[in-house]
Amino acid sequence: MTVVRWDPFRNMVALQDRINRLFEDAFPNTGSEDQVSLSSWQPSVDICETSEGVIIKVDLPGVEKEDITVEIKENVLTLKGQRRQDPDLPEEGYYRRERTCGTFHRSFTMRSMIAPDTIKATFKNGVLTIEIPKLEEEKPKQVEVNIE
C-alpha cells in the first residue's frame, strides 16, 4: 500500500477550477481581456494599418445606419450603436434565439494623432468601414539621393 501525503487544499483547488469553468462557460471570453464591456454584445472588428492610414471594419448585421455613431475624442475612436429586435415577430414565438439585440459600445485608442475631419466612414451590407488617413508628417518621405 502506498502512503499518500494528505493535502487539505487539494479539494479546494479542484473546486476553484470547477467554479472557474462554470463562469467561463456562462460568460464566454470575447478575446479582448484589455477591454471592459458594459454593453449587451460586441461586434467583431478588424483593424489594419496601411501606408495611407488605418482601416477599421466592423461587422454589424441587422443594425440600421441611423443606429450607429462614430466619435473621436482625445485620440480615442468610439463606436456606439444598437441592434433592435424585429417588431414583426412575437416575443413568445421563438423556438431558439441566438442573435443578440441591444446596445454595443467599443473604444479603441489610436497609436497616432487623428484629424477628425479627414475620417471617412461607409456602411454597406452590414459592414461599417472606417478609413483614418495618416497625418502628412507621419507618412514616410522618399528623398532622391544623387550619387556622384
Backbone hydrogen bonds, N-H to C=O, Kabsch-Sander energy under -0.5 kcal/mol:
donor,donor_aa,acceptor,acceptor_aa,energy
4,V,2,T,-0.6
10,R,7,D,-1.2
13,V,9,F,-2.1
14,A,10,R,-1.8
15,L,11,N,-2.2
16,Q,12,M,-2.5
17,D,13,V,-2.3
18,R,14,A,-2.0
19,I,15,L,-2.3
20,N,16,Q,-2.5
21,R,17,D,-2.3
22,L,18,R,-2.1
23,F,19,I,-2.2
24,E,20,N,-2.4
25,D,21,R,-2.3
26,A,22,L,-2.0
27,F,23,F,-2.6
35,Q,32,S,-1.3
37,S,35,Q,-0.6
40,S,103,T,-1.3
41,W,103,T,-1.2
46,D,57,K,-2.7
48,C,55,I,-2.7
50,T,53,G,-3.7
54,V,132,I,-2.8
55,I,48,C,-3.3
56,I,130,I,-2.8
57,K,46,D,-2.7
58,V,128,L,-2.7
59,D,44,S,-2.4
60,L,58,V,-0.7
60,L,126,G,-3.6
63,V,60,L,-1.6
67,D,64,E,-1.5
68,I,65,K,-1.4
69,T,80,K,-2.8
71,E,78,T,-2.6
73,K,76,V,-2.0
76,V,73,K,-1.3
77,L,75,N,-0.5
77,L,108,F,-2.9
78,T,71,E,-3.0
78,T,76,V,-0.5
79,L,106,R,-3.3
80,K,69,T,-2.4
81,G,104,F,-1.7
82,Q,67,D,-0.8
83,R,102,G,-2.8
84,R,82,Q,-0.6
89,L,86,D,-1.2
93,G,90,P,-1.1
94,Y,91,E,-0.6
102,G,83,R,-2.7
104,F,81,G,-2.2
106,R,79,L,-2.6
108,F,77,L,-2.7
110,M,75,N,-2.4
110,M,108,F,-0.6
118,T,115,A,-2.2
119,I,116,P,-1.0
120,K,131,E,-2.3
122,T,129,T,-2.6
124,K,127,V,-2.2
127,V,124,K,-1.7
128,L,58,V,-2.6
129,T,122,T,-3.2
129,T,127,V,-0.6
130,I,56,I,-3.1
130,I,128,L,-0.5
131,E,120,K,-3.4
131,E,129,T,-0.5
132,I,54,V,-3.2
132,I,130,I,-0.6
134,K,52,E,-2.8
138,E,135,L,-1.6
139,K,135,L,-0.9
139,K,136,E,-0.7
143,V,141,K,-0.5
146,N,144,E,-0.5
147,I,145,V,-0.6
148,E,146,N,-0.6
